[in-house]
Amino acid sequence: MITNETTEKFRKLKLPTPFYYYDLEVLKTTLDVIKKKASESGFKLHYAVKANHNPRILSLIASYGLGADCVSWNEIDAALKAGFRASEIVFAGVGKSDNEIINAIEADIFCFNCESIPEMEVINTFAARLGKKARIALRINPLVDAHTHKYITTGIAESKFGINTWELEEVLKKLTDMKNLELTGIHFHVGSQITRLSVFKTLCNHINELQEWFSVRNSELKIINVGGGLGINYDNPEELPRFDDYFSLIRKFVDLRPGQTIHAEPGRSIVGQCGSLISKVLYVKNGTNTKFVIIDAGMTDLIRPALYQAHHQIENLTSAGETENYDVVGPICESSDTFARYIELPETRRGDLIAIRSAGAYGEVMASRYNLRDLPQVVFSDEI
Ligand SMILES: *Cc1c(COP(=O)(O)O)cnc(C)c1O
């Protein structure tokens, strides 16, 4: 909640807008809950750093004992600096560069989540050159539709992600000759902002079939990694994600074999609700049929609405007047720079403070300098 007291502080301190406001209490509560629920269900978690790599947020998450799921060497480096241990870092991504692979082998990270045979060959070559053995997991394309936006659906047939099941026979054959790779398990990720939990049940059924396939071939898997993707409720920024339902459902439907551990890589569900983008109203402008609230935050600060037609709850923190309908737009020279259309807000005026809620995930990390704009500022709840 952004209380009146907090809003007063924003005003008094004349904090320059736009800025990301991170409520550390919300993040701690979320971490307390996810940690408890994960340990009750026997999950090892690796936080998906790409959702938010702000150093303070990373350190707080590291202090709760989670591992890190990274998609670039720079993310691994940031995770290490924030206190995550190399032995608890996994490295995913379809296009790992040579330098990234070499750095990660030298850092002795826990595991590479491999997405293709050519990638395995390259990791094997560099590991041999460095006289090391690299642990890998196979990211398998599970052919599960995530029922989410197409840009964040990753596990369908013509997806660039993951190894297709028809290629697995060859993968195992090649692995026997790749002496510097050690297969630890299998990894999946079907998409993001998944709110239909049945999607994860379908994933579990595929995992069970694949487990059979591997066991027939005497290939031992120590780790089953279900990836990330648990959605949050953008309509209710105060609501915590359904961690309990999510972990229990997976434990119920996935057949773990003796000695196996289950891993997950939540990103959005950990950091989504702790962040809000705070912006100031520059102008209220009349269109032919529409009233536009033009704010000083744009798609360069939060691109999700422009990129995925994402919905965020928008609140006017400084007005309690009669409501009217407005389009809330940014200043960028693109029509897609629209945060919401025809939403009800209390009567809004120049100078009002606007909060765009549930912006802790894929917000600050995706900011750009298009139009040569400044990057958004960051304010933590314990700084004001
Ligand atoms: C993006 C990603 C995640 C995190 O997804 P969320 O939807 O933010 O939980 C986890 N694992 C992999 C491999 C990813 O690419």
The ligand as an SDF file (V2000), in Angstrom:
LIG
                    3D

 15 15  0  0  0  0  0  0  0  0999 V2000
   12.4070  -15.5080  -17.1950 C   0  0  0  0  0  0  0  0  0  0  0  0
   12.7600  -16.8260  -16.6520 C   0  0  0  0  0  0  0  0  0  0  0  0
   12.3720  -17.1840  -15.3610 C   0  0  0  0  0  0  0  0  0  0  0  0
   11.5240  -16.2890  -14.4830 C   0  0  0  0  0  0  0  0  0  0  0  0
   10.2380  -16.1510  -14.9620 O   0  0  0  0  0  0  0  0  0  0  0  0
    9.1190  -15.3910  -14.0880 P   0  0  0  0  0  0  0  0  0  0  0  0
    7.9300  -15.4440  -14.9370 O   0  0  0  0  0  0  0  0  0  0  0  0
    9.6060  -14.0140  -13.8460 O   0  0  0  0  0  0  0  0  0  0  0  0
    8.9640  -16.1650  -12.8140 O   0  0  0  0  0  0  0  0  0  0  0  0
   12.7820  -18.4030  -14.8700 C   0  0  0  0  0  0  0  0  0  0  0  0
   13.5380  -19.2500  -15.6210 N   0  0  0  0  0  0  0  0  0  0  0  0
   13.9120  -18.9410  -16.8730 C   0  0  0  0  0  0  0  0  0  0  0  0
   14.7430  -19.8900  -17.6290 C   0  0  0  0  0  0  0  0  0  0  0  0
   13.5490  -17.7220  -17.4240 C   0  0  0  0  0  0  0  0  0  0  0  0
   13.9090  -17.4280  -18.6730 O   0  0  0  0  0  0  0  0  0  0  0  0
  1  2  1  0
  2  3  1  0
  2 14  2  0
  3  4  1  0
  3 10  2  0
  4  5  1  0
  5  6  1  0
  6  7  2  0
  6  8  1  0
  6  9  1  0
 10 11  1  0
 11 12  2  0
 12 13  1  0
 12 14  1  0
 14 15  1  0
M  END
$$$$
